[in-house]
Every structure is written in structure tokens, then in C-alpha cells.
Amino acid sequence: MIHFVLHDAKDTVAVVVVEGVTASMVLKGWIMDEDRMIEITAKQDIPIGHKVALKDMAVGDTVWKYGIDMGKVVAPIKAGEHAHVQNIKTKRW
């Protein structure tokens, strides 16, 4: 079963595509551009359609999704954590 997808191997977040992701679950993800699978352990519950962090990120780091810069980290994020509005903001303002 695939739990999350990402387009580019350099992405630092991926989209959860199933319901019921809970802390401690081992998640399988598909890197679409390379047709390759990876695994990560969820550190928090993550709703379907939300992002899971694929690596540790510090305040000010760029967040990569779909191979593009989609914002900046505003609170530290650990790999496997829920990456959303509480820790990522746009760079537009």
C-alpha cells in the first residue's frame, strides 16, 4: 500500500493519500519521477491530503513540494511529522 506520494526526489514533504495515518506507522511512499519507493515512520497522526515531512527541517529552511519551492519553515519540523500551517508559511508575505 502507498501512504504518500511525492514528485521529485529533492522534495522535503509529501502528500498523504490514505486515511488513518497515525503516529508510529511505517509509511510507504512513491517518488513519481523516479518510480521508486521510500519509507518513513510517522511521528504524529497526519490527515489525508496533508503533508508529511521527509527530513528534519529548521526555521528558515525552504520547503520543496512537486520539485518547487512552496514556502519556508517557521517552526522546527522532524522527519515523519505533520507539515502544515503550524510550521510552514508562504514566502510571499
ZITALIN-V203231 format. One record per pair of residues at least 4 apart in sequence whose ideal C-beta (glycine too) atoms are under 8 Angstrom apart, sorted by the first residue. I is the first residue (numbers start at 1). GAP is how many residues later the second one is. D is the distance in Angstrom with one decimal. If there is no record, write none. Layout:
BEGIN
i->I gap->GAP d->D
i->I gap->GAP d->D
END
This chain:
BEGIN
i->1 gap->17 d->7.1
i->1 gap->27 d->6.5
i->2 gap->15 d->6.5
i->2 gap->16 d->7.7
i->2 gap->26 d->5.8
i->2 gap->27 d->6.8
i->2 gap->28 d->5.1
i->2 gap->35 d->7.9
i->3 gap->13 d->6.4
i->3 gap->14 d->6.8
i->3 gap->15 d->5.4
i->3 gap->18 d->6.3
i->3 gap->22 d->7.5
i->3 gap->24 d->4.0
i->3 gap->25 d->5.5
i->3 gap->26 d->6.4
i->4 gap->10 d->4.2
i->4 gap->11 d->6.1
i->4 gap->12 d->5.0
i->4 gap->13 d->6.1
i->4 gap->23 d->5.8
i->4 gap->24 d->7.8
i->4 gap->25 d->4.2
i->4 gap->26 d->7.7
i->4 gap->36 d->8.0
i->4 gap->48 d->5.5
i->5 gap->9 d->6.1
i->5 gap->10 d->5.7
i->5 gap->12 d->5.7
i->5 gap->24 d->6.5
i->5 gap->25 d->5.1
i->5 gap->27 d->6.2
i->6 gap->5 d->4.3
i->6 gap->7 d->7.6
i->6 gap->8 d->3.8
i->6 gap->9 d->7.3
i->6 gap->23 d->6.3
i->6 gap->24 d->7.5
i->6 gap->25 d->5.6
i->6 gap->26 d->6.9
i->6 gap->48 d->7.2
i->6 gap->59 d->7.5
i->6 gap->60 d->8.0
i->7 gap->4 d->6.5
i->7 gap->24 d->7.6
i->7 gap->25 d->4.9
i->7 gap->26 d->5.6
i->7 gap->58 d->7.9
i->7 gap->59 d->4.8
i->7 gap->60 d->5.5
i->8 gap->23 d->7.5
i->8 gap->25 d->5.4
i->8 gap->56 d->7.1
i->8 gap->58 d->6.8
i->8 gap->59 d->3.4
i->9 gap->22 d->5.4
i->9 gap->24 d->6.8
i->9 gap->25 d->5.8
i->9 gap->27 d->7.7
i->10 gap->54 d->5.5
i->10 gap->57 d->6.6
i->11 gap->20 d->8.0
i->11 gap->43 d->6.7
i->11 gap->53 d->4.8
i->11 gap->54 d->5.6
i->11 gap->55 d->7.1
i->11 gap->56 d->6.6
i->12 gap->41 d->6.8
i->12 gap->42 d->5.6
i->12 gap->43 d->5.5
i->12 gap->45 d->6.1
i->12 gap->49 d->7.6
i->12 gap->50 d->7.8
i->12 gap->51 d->5.6
i->12 gap->52 d->4.7
i->12 gap->53 d->7.6
i->13 gap->38 d->4.1
i->13 gap->39 d->6.7
i->13 gap->40 d->5.7
i->13 gap->41 d->6.2
i->13 gap->50 d->5.8
i->13 gap->51 d->7.2
i->13 gap->52 d->5.2
i->13 gap->57 d->7.8
i->13 gap->70 d->4.7
i->13 gap->75 d->7.9
i->14 gap->15 d->5.4
i->14 gap->37 d->6.6
i->14 gap->38 d->5.6
i->14 gap->40 d->5.9
i->14 gap->51 d->7.8
i->15 gap->34 d->6.7
i->15 gap->35 d->7.5
i->15 gap->36 d->6.1
i->15 gap->50 d->7.8
i->16 gap->5 d->5.4
i->16 gap->11 d->7.8
i->16 gap->30 d->5.0
i->16 gap->31 d->7.0
i->16 gap->32 d->5.6
i->16 gap->33 d->6.8
i->16 gap->34 d->5.7
i->16 gap->35 d->7.2
i->16 gap->36 d->5.7
i->17 gap->31 d->6.8
i->17 gap->32 d->8.0
i->18 gap->30 d->6.2
i->19 gap->28 d->7.8
i->19 gap->29 d->4.8
i->21 gap->4 d->5.9
i->21 gap->6 d->6.6
i->21 gap->21 d->5.5
i->21 gap->24 d->6.5
i->21 gap->25 d->4.5
i->21 gap->26 d->7.6
i->21 gap->27 d->7.6
i->21 gap->31 d->7.6
i->22 gap->20 d->6.7
i->22 gap->23 d->5.0
i->23 gap->19 d->5.7
i->23 gap->20 d->6.0
i->23 gap->21 d->5.3
i->23 gap->22 d->5.9
i->24 gap->17 d->6.7
i->24 gap->18 d->6.7
i->25 gap->16 d->7.1
i->25 gap->17 d->4.7
i->26 gap->13 d->5.8
i->26 gap->14 d->7.8
i->26 gap->15 d->5.4
i->26 gap->16 d->8.0
i->27 gap->12 d->6.6
i->27 gap->13 d->5.4
i->27 gap->14 d->7.1
i->27 gap->15 d->5.6
i->27 gap->25 d->6.8
i->27 gap->53 d->8.0
i->28 gap->9 d->5.9
i->28 gap->10 d->7.6
i->28 gap->11 d->5.6
i->29 gap->8 d->6.8
i->29 gap->9 d->5.0
i->29 gap->10 d->7.2
i->29 gap->11 d->6.7
i->29 gap->25 d->7.8
i->30 gap->5 d->7.7
i->30 gap->6 d->7.5
i->30 gap->7 d->5.9
i->31 gap->4 d->7.4
i->31 gap->5 d->4.7
i->31 gap->6 d->7.5
i->31 gap->7 d->6.4
i->33 gap->34 d->7.5
i->38 gap->16 d->7.8
i->40 gap->12 d->6.7
i->40 gap->14 d->6.2
i->40 gap->39 d->6.1
i->40 gap->40 d->5.4
i->41 gap->39 d->5.2
i->42 gap->4 d->6.0
i->42 gap->10 d->6.6
i->42 gap->38 d->5.2
i->43 gap->35 d->5.9
i->43 gap->36 d->7.6
i->43 gap->37 d->3.8
i->43 gap->38 d->4.9
i->44 gap->36 d->7.4
i->44 gap->37 d->5.3
i->44 gap->38 d->4.7
i->45 gap->37 d->7.3
i->46 gap->4 d->5.4
i->46 gap->5 d->7.8
i->46 gap->6 d->5.4
i->46 gap->36 d->4.7
i->47 gap->35 d->8.0
i->50 gap->32 d->6.2
i->50 gap->33 d->7.6
i->50 gap->34 d->5.5
i->51 gap->14 d->7.0
i->51 gap->31 d->7.4
i->51 gap->32 d->4.1
i->51 gap->33 d->6.4
i->51 gap->37 d->7.8
i->52 gap->28 d->6.6
i->52 gap->29 d->7.4
i->52 gap->30 d->7.0
i->52 gap->31 d->6.5
i->53 gap->4 d->6.4
i->53 gap->24 d->4.6
i->53 gap->25 d->6.6
i->53 gap->26 d->5.5
i->53 gap->27 d->6.5
i->53 gap->28 d->5.0
i->53 gap->29 d->7.8
i->53 gap->30 d->4.5
i->54 gap->25 d->6.1
i->55 gap->24 d->5.2
i->56 gap->20 d->7.7
i->56 gap->21 d->7.0
i->56 gap->22 d->5.3
i->56 gap->23 d->5.5
i->57 gap->4 d->4.3
i->57 gap->6 d->7.0
i->57 gap->16 d->4.7
i->57 gap->19 d->7.1
i->57 gap->20 d->4.6
i->58 gap->15 d->6.4
i->58 gap->18 d->5.9
i->59 gap->14 d->5.5
i->59 gap->15 d->6.3
i->59 gap->16 d->6.7
i->59 gap->17 d->6.3
i->60 gap->12 d->6.2
i->60 gap->13 d->6.4
i->61 gap->11 d->6.8
i->61 gap->12 d->4.5
i->62 gap->7 d->5.3
i->62 gap->9 d->7.7
i->62 gap->10 d->6.2
i->62 gap->11 d->7.9
i->63 gap->6 d->7.4
i->63 gap->7 d->5.4
i->63 gap->8 d->4.8
i->63 gap->9 d->6.6
i->63 gap->10 d->6.2
i->63 gap->20 d->7.1
i->63 gap->25 d->5.3
i->64 gap->4 d->7.0
i->64 gap->5 d->6.5
i->64 gap->6 d->6.9
i->65 gap->5 d->4.4
i->66 gap->4 d->7.4
i->69 gap->22 d->7.2
i->70 gap->18 d->7.8
i->70 gap->20 d->7.9
i->71 gap->17 d->4.8
i->71 gap->18 d->5.7
i->71 gap->19 d->5.0
i->71 gap->20 d->6.0
i->72 gap->16 d->7.1
i->72 gap->17 d->6.1
i->72 gap->18 d->7.9
i->72 gap->19 d->5.4
i->73 gap->4 d->5.9
i->73 gap->14 d->6.2
i->73 gap->15 d->6.2
i->74 gap->13 d->6.1
i->74 gap->14 d->6.7
i->74 gap->15 d->5.0
i->75 gap->11 d->6.5
i->75 gap->12 d->4.1
i->76 gap->11 d->7.4
i->77 gap->4 d->5.3
i->77 gap->6 d->5.6
i->77 gap->10 d->5.0
i->77 gap->11 d->7.7
i->81 gap->6 d->7.8
i->82 gap->4 d->7.8
i->83 gap->4 d->6.2
i->83 gap->5 d->5.8
i->84 gap->4 d->6.6
i->85 gap->4 d->7.5
END
